[in-house]
Amino acid sequence: MTRAGSARWLVLVTMCAGYFLVLLDVTVVNVALPAIQAGTGAGVAGLQWVVDGYALALAALLLAAGLAVAAAGVALLATWEADTPYWRLFPAMLAWGVGLGLLTPGVVTAAIGAAPPARSGLASGVNNTGRQAGGAMGIAVYGAVAGAPGTRHFLAGLHATGLVTAGLYAAMALAAGLLMELGAWQDQTL
């Protein structure tokens, strides 16, 4: 195996281990449910709120943090020029990637956790449809705004789309933060 091939496998194994830990962490709550029920006297509905509250809080925190970090990365990318050296692009790309990496498990958890168990497959399908639509719209809309590579308006179009994307990420991070606050308020009133 080549050195590049070994590095790819190392990245894959590391990412799988990280995702393994995310799911392992979520299952800890499920394992603790009998003890939580014995200690609190909660019924099935109360236990469901424990699981949903934990999963949705985890998802909302990941959403808010991921969106904020991705917004910073894309905003930095919007400042690049045709002669920008790679070492100046790398931190922006790293922040954008880390932000999206934080965002993805939160989106999936929130989408499936917000649906009743009988509708979790539907929620997963809606989540995947949204992901696919975002990719298609991104290529179509951002490509139309930026124009053809090599034209004089290409960088200006990329800057505009980058700033719009950063603004959308920041707005969604704020919305996720507000939803976390609303969830905390509702938990206190139950």
C-alpha positions in Angstrom: 0.0 0.0 0.0 1.3 3.5 -0.8 1.8 6.2 1.7 -1.2 8.1 0.4 -3.3 5.0 0.5 -2.3 4.4 4.1 -3.1 8.0 5.0 -6.6 7.7 3.5 -7.3 4.5 5.5 -6.0 6.3 8.7 -8.4 9.2 8.0 -11.3 6.8 7.4 -10.6 4.8 10.6 -10.3 8.0 12.6 -13.6 9.4 11.3 -15.4 6.1 11.9 -14.0 6.0 15.4 -15.2 9.5 16.0 -18.7 8.7 14.8 -18.7 5.5 16.8 -18.1 7.6 19.9 -20.9 10.0 19.0 -23.4 7.1 18.8 -21.9 5.3 21.9 -22.5 8.5 23.8 -26.1 8.7 22.7 -26.7 5.1 23.8 -25.5 5.8 27.3 -28.8 7.6 27.9 -30.7 4.6 26.7 -28.8 2.2 29.0 -29.4 4.6 32.0 -33.2 4.7 31.4 -34.1 2.0 34.0 -32.1 3.8 36.7 -33.6 7.2 35.6 -37.1 5.7 35.8 -36.4 4.1 39.2 -35.0 7.3 40.6 -37.6 9.7 39.2 -40.7 7.6 39.0 -41.1 8.8 35.4 -43.5 7.0 33.1 -42.9 6.2 29.4 -43.7 9.7 28.3 -41.2 11.2 30.8 -38.5 8.7 29.7 -39.2 9.7 26.1 -38.6 13.3 27.0 -35.3 12.3 28.7 -34.1 10.6 25.5 -35.5 13.3 23.2 -34.2 16.1 25.4 -30.7 14.7 25.4 -30.6 14.0 21.7 -32.1 17.3 20.7 -29.9 19.3 23.0 -26.8 17.5 21.6 -28.0 18.1 18.1 -28.8 21.8 18.7 -25.4 22.4 20.2 -23.7 20.7 17.3 -25.9 22.6 14.9 -25.2 26.0 16.4 -21.4 25.3 16.8 -21.1 23.8 13.3 -23.0 26.6 11.6 -21.0 29.3 13.4 -17.6 27.7 12.6 -18.7 27.1 8.9 -19.8 30.7 8.7 -16.4 31.9 9.8 -14.7 29.6 7.3 -16.8 30.6 4.4 -16.5 34.3 5.3 -12.7 33.9 5.2 -12.9 32.2 1.8 -14.9 35.1 0.5 -11.8 37.3 0.9 -9.5 35.2 -1.4 -8.1 36.5 -4.7 -6.8 34.6 -7.7 -3.3 34.9 -6.4 -4.0 34.0 -2.8 -1.5 31.4 -1.6 -2.7 28.0 -0.4 -1.4 28.5 3.1 -3.9 31.4 3.5 -6.8 29.4 2.0 -6.1 26.4 4.3 -7.4 27.8 7.6 -10.7 28.9 5.9 -11.2 25.5 4.3 -10.4 23.8 7.6 -12.9 25.9 9.5 -15.5 25.3 6.9 -14.9 21.5 7.0 -14.9 21.4 10.8 -18.1 23.3 10.9 -19.9 21.0 8.5 -18.4 18.0 10.3 -20.0 19.3 13.5 -23.2 20.1 11.8 -23.9 16.8 10.0 -24.6 14.5 13.0 -26.7 17.2 14.7 -28.9 17.6 11.6 -29.5 13.8 11.4 -30.1 13.5 15.1 -32.5 16.4 15.1 -34.4 15.2 12.0 -34.9 11.7 13.3 -35.3 12.6 17.0 -38.0 15.2 16.3 -40.2 12.6 14.6 -42.3 10.0 16.3 -40.6 6.5 16.2 -43.1 5.3 13.6 -42.1 8.2 11.3 -38.3 8.1 11.7 -37.8 6.6 8.3 -39.9 9.4 6.8 -37.8 12.0 8.7 -34.6 10.4 7.5 -36.0 10.6 3.9 -36.9 14.3 4.3 -33.4 15.0 5.7 -31.8 13.2 2.8 -34.0 15.0 0.3 -33.1 18.4 1.8 -29.4 17.5 1.5 -29.7 16.5 -2.1 -31.8 19.6 -2.9 -29.2 21.8 -1.2 -26.4 20.3 -3.4 -28.4 20.7 -6.6 -29.4 24.3 -5.8 -25.9 25.2 -4.7 -24.5 24.1 -8.0 -27.2 25.8 -10.0 -27.6 29.1 -8.1 -24.0 29.7 -7.0 -22.7 28.6 -10.4 -25.1 31.1 -12.1 -24.0 33.9 -9.8 -20.3 33.2 -10.1 -20.3 32.5 -13.8 -17.7 30.7 -15.8 -14.2 30.2 -14.3 -11.7 32.5 -15.9 -14.2 35.4 -16.6 -13.5 38.7 -14.9 -16.7 38.5 -12.8 -15.9 35.0 -11.4 -14.1 36.1 -8.2 -16.7 38.7 -7.5 -19.5 36.1 -7.9 -17.6 33.7 -5.6 -17.2 36.5 -3.0 -20.9 37.3 -3.2 -22.0 33.7 -2.8 -19.5 33.1 0.0 -20.8 36.1 1.9 -24.4 35.0 1.4 -23.5 31.5 2.5 -21.7 32.8 5.6 -24.8 35.0 6.4 -27.1 32.1 6.0 -24.9 29.9 8.3 -24.8 32.7 10.9 -28.5 33.2 10.8 -29.1 29.5 11.2 -26.6 29.3 14.1 -28.6 32.1 15.8 -31.8 30.2 15.1 -30.4 27.0 16.6 -29.2 28.9 19.6 -32.7 30.4 20.1 -34.2 27.0 19.8 -31.9 25.7 22.5 -33.0 28.5 24.7 -36.7 27.8 23.9 -36.1 24.1 24.7 -34.5 25.0 28.0 -37.4 27.3 28.9 -40.0 24.6 28.0 -38.1 22.0 30.1 -38.4 24.3 33.1 -42.1 24.7 32.6 -42.9 21.0 32.5 
